[in-house]
Amino acid sequence: MSASPPPPKYENAGPRELDALALARHAHRLAQAETPPWLHLDVAARMAERLPIIKLQPKRVVQWSAFLGATGQLLSDAYPKAEQQWVEVTPDLRARSAAVNKRAWWQLLPAGSQAAVLAPEAVEAGRADLVWANMCLHASPDLPAALKAWSTALAVDGFVMFSCLGPDSLVELRAIFARMGWGKTAPDWWDMHDVGDAMVAAGFADPVMDQERITLTWADGEALLRDLRALGGNLAPARFQGSRGRTWRQKLLAELESLRSGDGRLKLSLELVYGHAFKPKPRLRISAESSLSLEEMRAMVRRSGA
């Protein structure tokens, strides 16, 4: 009997658990915010600068986590003739995207047109030329399932572009919490190499991954905490579970003073992970019995008639 093949590398990377209740609570709060998170706006612009490397002009663009991704205007400018679909995981965010769409808050689309706002399960398989997912993968409770959903949505030769936080984000804050016995500051976010392995397992071809490290600075601890709260919140199941009253907050503000650098400002670092990949043609395995999903058969028929 031959030995079973080793599991993919990403499966050995350990659990990446999120607190489901905290995730829902933070999504509800962010859906009520006046604007998407400030960091998401900045990363959206950084991602859009990478679009010229892709020569394909998509006819259908699917934006995953559209409101929080904050890329509506940029994608509309890049692909003015493309059909836009906005995907939101929670009812709160779907309602917010629908309201933004109705008001044309960003003046995204040509007169008389609107983006469709959909739940993930309502996205038609094999029709998107571009799946765009800005700053949402690190907040996904099931990364392999999220990648598979993107692959399913894409047509053959379509491509995905995404960004997320990497595991070296907020390392300075992590050190403070470890010293004070306050639990984790954030979940154990995925390393970009493990994300690349998971993309291959999800059916993508030759994923390209890279990272960028940025340093953020603040004049005081109150401003730092406000900005971190605007990004969402701590989704780690092993976060600090004790009372978080005024005394705890004052201790936290005092500990944040250790982040001051020579210029007198508090500093934290973030690791931004970027990735893109194409969906290849389905590969038929020659065996005594072969089977294809309905979505794969449709993709092959469309491809042969192109």
Number of C-alpha atoms within 10 A of each C-alpha: 3 4 5 6 6 8 8 13 14 19 13 10 11 9 12 15 17 22 15 14 11 16 18 14 13 18 20 17 13 23 20 12 12 7 13 19 21 14 16 21 17 12 20 21 13 13 19 14 11 12 13 9 7 11 7 13 14 19 15 20 26 29 27 26 25 25 26 27 23 26 26 20 15 17 19 19 11 14 16 15 14 18 18 25 20 24 27 23 16 16 14 17 24 21 14 22 24 20 13 15 22 12 10 16 10 14 13 21 20 11 8 5 13 16 21 15 24 20 16 18 11 10 21 13 19 20 19 27 24 26 24 25 26 25 25 18 22 20 18 17 16 13 17 18 13 18 21 17 16 27 26 21 25 27 26 22 17 24 26 25 22 22 26 23 23 21 19 17 20 19 16 16 20 16 13 19 18 12 11 11 10 16 18 20 21 20 20 19 21 23 16 21 15 15 22 24 18 22 26 17 16 19 19 25 18 15 20 15 16 13 15 11 12 10 11 12 17 17 12 16 20 12 13 18 14 10 15 14 14 17 16 18 16 20 24 21 17 16 16 15 9 9 8 11 8 9 9 12 12 13 11 18 15 11 16 20 15 13 17 17 11 6 8 13 16 20 22 18 16 18 18 20 22 23 20 22 22 22 25 17 16 13 8 9 9 7 7 5 6 8 10 11 8 10 15 19 13 15 19 16 10 13 13 8 6 6
